[in-house]
Amino acid sequence: MKKNLEQVLTQKAKSIRVIYVSSYIPRRCGIATYTKDLTNAINLLNPYALAEIMAVN
């Protein structure tokens, strides 16, 4: 039986945890902006296991 992407993500969501360590908004730099955009895109693809950002100076 083939599973669709939503079924797989729902089953695996409890074990998936993504944290990006990066400079972050409100800093105005390319890495902060990239990290924000990347996190937003990943969260749209997999709303069952939301990515987070740990900001560093």
Secondary structure in CASP SS format (residue, H / E / C, confidence):
PFRMAT SS
TARGET T0000
AUTHOR 0000-0000-0000
METHOD secondary structure of the structure
MODEL  1
M C 1.00
K C 1.00
K C 1.00
N C 1.00
L H 1.00
E H 1.00
Q H 1.00
V H 1.00
L H 1.00
T H 1.00
Q H 1.00
K H 1.00
A H 1.00
K H 1.00
S H 1.00
I C 1.00
R C 1.00
V C 1.00
I E 1.00
Y E 1.00
V E 1.00
S E 1.00
S C 1.00
Y C 1.00
I C 1.00
P C 1.00
R C 1.00
R C 1.00
C C 1.00
G H 1.00
I H 1.00
A H 1.00
T H 1.00
Y H 1.00
T H 1.00
K H 1.00
D H 1.00
L H 1.00
T H 1.00
N H 1.00
A H 1.00
I H 1.00
N H 1.00
L H 1.00
L H 1.00
N C 1.00
P C 1.00
Y C 1.00
A C 1.00
L C 1.00
A C 1.00
E E 1.00
I E 1.00
M E 1.00
A E 1.00
V C 1.00
N C 1.00
END
